[in-house]
């Protein structure tokens, strides 16, 4: 089964998000008290927002192409 460019980028993004969440869970499990949890949570939120921003940039570049292909496709007559 072929993979589209958009599907490939989505897969890479999902893998990055999983890695970020795994790292967060590991760090959180090492925290001894609430004072250690707060900076871990802040770091996680910053990394999630940065990752989301990167994903939006990639998707914004890729999505117009398939949309343009659909809009510019010749209209077929239905028999």
VODOGU-224322 format. One record per residue: residue in one letter; chain; x negated, y, z of N, C-alpha, C in turn. Coordinates in nm, 2 decimals. Layout:
! residues N
+------+-------+--------+--------+--------+--------+--------+--------+--------+--------+--------+
| resn | chain |   n_px |   n_py |   n_pz |  ca_px |  ca_py |  ca_pz |   c_px |   c_py |   c_pz |
+------+-------+--------+--------+--------+--------+--------+--------+--------+--------+--------+
|    A |     A |      X |      Y |      Z |      X |      Y |      Z |      X |      Y |      Z |
...
+------+-------+--------+--------+--------+--------+--------+--------+--------+--------+--------+
***
This chain:
! residues 79
+------+-------+--------+--------+--------+--------+--------+--------+--------+--------+--------+
| resn | chain |   n_px |   n_py |   n_pz |  ca_px |  ca_py |  ca_pz |   c_px |   c_py |   c_pz |
+------+-------+--------+--------+--------+--------+--------+--------+--------+--------+--------+
|    X |     A |  -0.08 |  -0.12 |   0.00 |   0.00 |   0.00 |   0.00 |  -0.09 |   0.12 |   0.00 |
|    X |     A |  -0.07 |   0.22 |  -0.09 |  -0.15 |   0.33 |  -0.11 |  -0.12 |   0.44 |   0.00 |
|    X |     A |  -0.22 |   0.51 |   0.03 |  -0.21 |   0.61 |   0.14 |  -0.22 |   0.75 |   0.07 |
|    X |     A |  -0.12 |   0.83 |   0.10 |  -0.12 |   0.97 |   0.05 |  -0.22 |   1.05 |   0.13 |
|    X |     A |  -0.26 |   1.17 |   0.07 |  -0.35 |   1.26 |   0.14 |  -0.28 |   1.31 |   0.27 |
|    X |     A |  -0.16 |   1.34 |   0.26 |  -0.08 |   1.39 |   0.37 |  -0.08 |   1.28 |   0.48 |
|    X |     A |  -0.05 |   1.16 |   0.44 |  -0.04 |   1.05 |   0.54 |  -0.18 |   1.02 |   0.60 |
|    X |     A |  -0.28 |   1.04 |   0.52 |  -0.42 |   1.02 |   0.58 |  -0.45 |   1.12 |   0.68 |
|    X |     A |  -0.42 |   1.25 |   0.65 |  -0.44 |   1.36 |   0.74 |  -0.36 |   1.34 |   0.87 |
|    X |     A |  -0.24 |   1.30 |   0.86 |  -0.15 |   1.27 |   0.97 |  -0.21 |   1.16 |   1.06 |
|    X |     A |  -0.26 |   1.06 |   1.00 |  -0.33 |   0.95 |   1.07 |  -0.45 |   1.00 |   1.15 |
|    X |     A |  -0.53 |   1.08 |   1.08 |  -0.65 |   1.13 |   1.15 |  -0.61 |   1.22 |   1.27 |
|    X |     A |  -0.51 |   1.30 |   1.25 |  -0.46 |   1.39 |   1.36 |  -0.41 |   1.31 |   1.47 |
|    X |     A |  -0.33 |   1.20 |   1.44 |  -0.28 |   1.12 |   1.55 |  -0.39 |   1.05 |   1.63 |
|    X |     A |  -0.50 |   1.01 |   1.56 |  -0.61 |   0.94 |   1.62 |  -0.68 |   1.04 |   1.72 |
|    X |     A |  -0.70 |   1.17 |   1.67 |  -0.76 |   1.27 |   1.75 |  -0.68 |   1.30 |   1.88 |
|    X |     A |  -0.54 |   1.31 |   1.86 |  -0.46 |   1.33 |   1.97 |  -0.46 |   1.22 |   2.08 |
|    X |     A |  -0.47 |   1.10 |   2.03 |  -0.48 |   0.98 |   2.12 |  -0.61 |   0.99 |   2.19 |
|    X |     A |  -0.72 |   1.02 |   2.13 |  -0.85 |   1.03 |   2.19 |  -0.85 |   1.14 |   2.30 |
|    X |     A |  -0.79 |   1.26 |   2.27 |  -0.78 |   1.37 |   2.37 |  -0.70 |   1.32 |   2.49 |
|    X |     A |  -0.59 |   1.25 |   2.46 |  -0.50 |   1.20 |   2.57 |  -0.57 |   1.10 |   2.66 |
|    X |     A |  -0.65 |   1.01 |   2.59 |  -0.72 |   0.91 |   2.66 |  -0.83 |   0.97 |   2.75 |
|    X |     A |  -0.90 |   1.07 |   2.70 |  -1.00 |   1.14 |   2.78 |  -0.94 |   1.21 |   2.90 |
|    X |     A |  -0.82 |   1.27 |   2.87 |  -0.75 |   1.34 |   2.98 |  -0.71 |   1.24 |   3.09 |
|    X |     A |  -0.65 |   1.13 |   3.05 |  -0.61 |   1.03 |   3.15 |  -0.73 |   0.98 |   3.23 |
|    X |     A |  -0.84 |   0.96 |   3.16 |  -0.96 |   0.91 |   3.23 |  -1.01 |   1.02 |   3.34 |
|    X |     A |  -1.02 |   1.14 |   3.29 |  -1.06 |   1.25 |   3.38 |  -0.97 |   1.27 |   3.50 |
|    X |     A |  -0.84 |   1.26 |   3.47 |  -0.73 |   1.27 |   3.57 |  -0.74 |   1.16 |   3.67 |
|    X |     A |  -0.77 |   1.04 |   3.63 |  -0.78 |   0.93 |   3.72 |  -0.91 |   0.94 |   3.82 |
|    X |     A |  -1.00 |   1.03 |   3.78 |  -1.12 |   1.05 |   3.86 |  -1.10 |   1.16 |   3.96 |
|    X |     A |  -0.99 |   1.24 |   3.95 |  -0.97 |   1.35 |   4.04 |  -0.94 |   1.31 |   4.18 |
|    X |     A |  -1.00 |   1.37 |   4.27 |  -0.98 |   1.33 |   4.41 |  -0.86 |   1.41 |   4.48 |
|    X |     A |  -0.83 |   1.53 |   4.43 |  -0.73 |   1.61 |   4.49 |  -0.67 |   1.71 |   4.39 |
|    X |     A |  -0.57 |   1.79 |   4.43 |  -0.51 |   1.88 |   4.34 |  -0.60 |   1.99 |   4.29 |
|    X |     A |  -0.70 |   2.03 |   4.37 |  -0.80 |   2.13 |   4.32 |  -0.88 |   2.08 |   4.20 |
|    X |     A |  -0.90 |   1.95 |   4.19 |  -0.97 |   1.89 |   4.08 |  -0.88 |   1.87 |   3.96 |
|    X |     A |  -0.75 |   1.85 |   3.99 |  -0.65 |   1.82 |   3.88 |  -0.62 |   1.95 |   3.80 |
|    X |     A |  -0.62 |   2.06 |   3.86 |  -0.58 |   2.19 |   3.79 |  -0.67 |   2.22 |   3.68 |
|    X |     A |  -0.81 |   2.22 |   3.69 |  -0.89 |   2.25 |   3.58 |  -0.89 |   2.14 |   3.47 |
|    X |     A |  -0.87 |   2.02 |   3.51 |  -0.85 |   1.91 |   3.41 |  -0.73 |   1.93 |   3.33 |
|    X |     A |  -0.62 |   1.97 |   3.39 |  -0.50 |   2.00 |   3.32 |  -0.51 |   2.12 |   3.23 |
|    X |     A |  -0.58 |   2.22 |   3.27 |  -0.60 |   2.34 |   3.19 |  -0.69 |   2.31 |   3.07 |
|    X |     A |  -0.79 |   2.23 |   3.09 |  -0.88 |   2.19 |   2.98 |  -0.80 |   2.10 |   2.88 |
|    X |     A |  -0.71 |   2.02 |   2.93 |  -0.63 |   1.93 |   2.84 |  -0.54 |   2.02 |   2.76 |
|    X |     A |  -0.47 |   2.11 |   2.82 |  -0.38 |   2.20 |   2.75 |  -0.45 |   2.28 |   2.64 |
|    X |     A |  -0.57 |   2.33 |   2.67 |  -0.65 |   2.41 |   2.57 |  -0.69 |   2.32 |   2.45 |
|    X |     A |  -0.73 |   2.20 |   2.48 |  -0.77 |   2.11 |   2.37 |  -0.65 |   2.07 |   2.29 |
|    X |     A |  -0.53 |   2.05 |   2.35 |  -0.41 |   2.02 |   2.28 |  -0.37 |   2.13 |   2.19 |
|    X |     A |  -0.38 |   2.25 |   2.24 |  -0.34 |   2.37 |   2.16 |  -0.44 |   2.39 |   2.04 |
|    X |     A |  -0.57 |   2.37 |   2.07 |  -0.67 |   2.38 |   1.96 |  -0.64 |   2.27 |   1.85 |
|    X |     A |  -0.61 |   2.15 |   1.90 |  -0.59 |   2.04 |   1.80 |  -0.46 |   2.07 |   1.72 |
|    X |     A |  -0.36 |   2.12 |   1.79 |  -0.23 |   2.15 |   1.72 |  -0.26 |   2.26 |   1.61 |
|    X |     A |  -0.34 |   2.36 |   1.65 |  -0.37 |   2.47 |   1.55 |  -0.44 |   2.42 |   1.43 |
|    X |     A |  -0.54 |   2.33 |   1.45 |  -0.61 |   2.27 |   1.34 |  -0.52 |   2.18 |   1.25 |
|    X |     A |  -0.43 |   2.11 |   1.31 |  -0.33 |   2.03 |   1.24 |  -0.24 |   2.11 |   1.16 |
|    X |     A |  -0.19 |   2.23 |   1.21 |  -0.11 |   2.32 |   1.14 |  -0.18 |   2.37 |   1.01 |
|    X |     A |  -0.30 |   2.41 |   1.03 |  -0.38 |   2.46 |   0.92 |  -0.39 |   2.36 |   0.80 |
|    X |     A |  -0.42 |   2.23 |   0.84 |  -0.43 |   2.13 |   0.74 |  -0.30 |   2.10 |   0.67 |
|    X |     A |  -0.19 |   2.09 |   0.75 |  -0.06 |   2.06 |   0.69 |  -0.01 |   2.18 |   0.61 |
|    X |     A |  -0.04 |   2.30 |   0.65 |   0.00 |   2.42 |   0.57 |  -0.06 |   2.42 |   0.43 |
|    X |     A |  -0.18 |   2.36 |   0.42 |  -0.25 |   2.36 |   0.29 |  -0.20 |   2.24 |   0.21 |
|    X |     A |  -0.15 |   2.13 |   0.27 |  -0.11 |   2.01 |   0.20 |   0.03 |   2.01 |   0.16 |
|    X |     A |   0.12 |   2.06 |   0.24 |   0.26 |   2.05 |   0.21 |   0.31 |   2.13 |   0.09 |
|    X |     A |   0.26 |   2.24 |   0.06 |   0.31 |   2.31 |  -0.06 |   0.29 |   2.23 |  -0.19 |
|    X |     A |   0.19 |   2.15 |  -0.20 |   0.16 |   2.08 |  -0.32 |   0.27 |   1.98 |  -0.35 |
|    X |     A |   0.31 |   1.89 |  -0.26 |   0.42 |   1.80 |  -0.29 |   0.55 |   1.87 |  -0.32 |
|    X |     A |   0.58 |   1.98 |  -0.25 |   0.70 |   2.06 |  -0.27 |   0.70 |   2.12 |  -0.41 |
|    X |     A |   0.59 |   2.17 |  -0.45 |   0.58 |   2.23 |  -0.58 |   0.60 |   2.12 |  -0.69 |
|    X |     A |   0.54 |   2.00 |  -0.67 |   0.56 |   1.89 |  -0.76 |   0.71 |   1.86 |  -0.78 |
|    X |     A |   0.78 |   1.86 |  -0.67 |   0.92 |   1.82 |  -0.68 |   1.00 |   1.93 |  -0.75 |
|    X |     A |   0.97 |   2.06 |  -0.72 |   1.04 |   2.17 |  -0.78 |   1.00 |   2.19 |  -0.93 |
|    X |     A |   0.88 |   2.15 |  -0.96 |   0.84 |   2.17 |  -1.10 |   0.86 |   2.04 |  -1.19 |
|    X |     A |   0.91 |   1.94 |  -1.13 |   0.94 |   1.82 |  -1.21 |   1.05 |   1.84 |  -1.30 |
|    X |     A |   1.04 |   1.78 |  -1.42 |   1.15 |   1.80 |  -1.52 |   1.28 |   1.73 |  -1.47 |
|    X |     A |   1.39 |   1.80 |  -1.50 |   1.52 |   1.74 |  -1.46 |   1.56 |   1.63 |  -1.55 |
|    X |     A |   1.59 |   1.52 |  -1.50 |   1.63 |   1.40 |  -1.58 |   1.78 |   1.40 |  -1.59 |
|    X |     A |   1.82 |   1.37 |  -1.71 |   1.96 |   1.36 |  -1.74 |   2.01 |   1.22 |  -1.69 |
|    X |     A |   2.12 |   1.22 |  -1.61 |   2.17 |   1.09 |  -1.56 |   2.28 |   1.04 |  -1.65 |
|    X |     A |   2.26 |   0.92 |  -1.70 |   2.36 |   0.86 |  -1.79 |   2.47 |   0.80 |  -1.72 |
+------+-------+--------+--------+--------+--------+--------+--------+--------+--------+--------+
***
